[in-house]
Amino acid sequence: MSVTTEAFTRSVNGRKIYVLSTNLEGTGCVKLFKQMGLAVGGFIDSREYKNNQKCGVPIVPSDEFFGSYGKDAVVVIAAKHRQTRKWAIERCKDAGLRRGESFFVSTDLCDCFPTIEIAGK
């Protein structure tokens, strides 16, 4: 699946974006979405960070997110680990989210993992 920037922006349609994974790709996605003027609600991740934030946005545990945030949000799965990505896709589907509408895998938006470019390093 390949989604253009315009199609992604239309899909977001004023909803907040939550990026699943605080890894380098996730951090890069958050920075990019902010630069695009899109509303970022936070990260979905189980790791603990100081003040439960990274890049100035909150980190929400997956159970909490899918229990109460999922319906009004767009999820971008930035996990590179295959099993984590597979788990995240299933979790989104189980929550009633639809790929290409309310959830995306980062490779839907870009065919590669441009870690260095999107992270700004």
Secondary structure as the mmCIF struct_conf table of DSSP 4:
data_model
#
loop_
_struct_conf.conf_type_id
_struct_conf.id
_struct_conf.beg_label_comp_id
_struct_conf.beg_label_asym_id
_struct_conf.beg_label_seq_id
_struct_conf.end_label_comp_id
_struct_conf.end_label_asym_id
_struct_conf.end_label_seq_id
HELX_RH_AL_P HELX_RH_AL_P1 THR A 5 VAL A 12
TURN_TY1_P TURN_TY1_P1 ASN A 13 GLY A 14
HELX_LH_PP_P HELX_LH_PP_P1 ARG A 15 ARG A 15
STRN STRN1 LYS A 16 LEU A 20
BEND BEND1 ASN A 23 ASN A 23
HELX_RH_AL_P HELX_RH_AL_P2 LEU A 24 GLN A 35
TURN_TY1_P TURN_TY1_P2 MET A 36 GLY A 37
HELX_LH_PP_P HELX_LH_PP_P2 LEU A 38 ALA A 39
STRN STRN2 VAL A 40 ILE A 44
BEND BEND2 SER A 46 ARG A 47
HELX_RH_3T_P HELX_RH_3T_P1 LYS A 50 ASN A 52
STRN STRN3 GLN A 53 LYS A 54
TURN_TY1_P TURN_TY1_P3 CYS A 55 GLY A 56
STRN STRN4 VAL A 57 VAL A 60
HELX_RH_AL_P HELX_RH_AL_P3 SER A 62 GLU A 64
HELX_RH_PI_P HELX_RH_PI_P1 PHE A 65 TYR A 69
HELX_RH_3T_P HELX_RH_3T_P2 GLY A 70 ASP A 72
STRN STRN5 ALA A 73 ILE A 77
BEND BEND3 HIS A 81 HIS A 81
HELX_RH_AL_P HELX_RH_AL_P4 ARG A 82 ASP A 94
TURN_TY1_P TURN_TY1_P4 ALA A 95 GLY A 96
STRN STRN6 ARG A 99 ARG A 99
TURN_TY1_P TURN_TY1_P5 GLY A 100 SER A 102
STRN STRN7 PHE A 103 VAL A 105
HELX_RH_AL_P HELX_RH_AL_P5 SER A 106 LEU A 109
BEND BEND4 ASP A 111 CYS A 112
HELX_RH_AL_P HELX_RH_AL_P6 THR A 115 ALA A 119
TURN_TY1_P TURN_TY1_P6 GLY A 120 GLY A 120
#
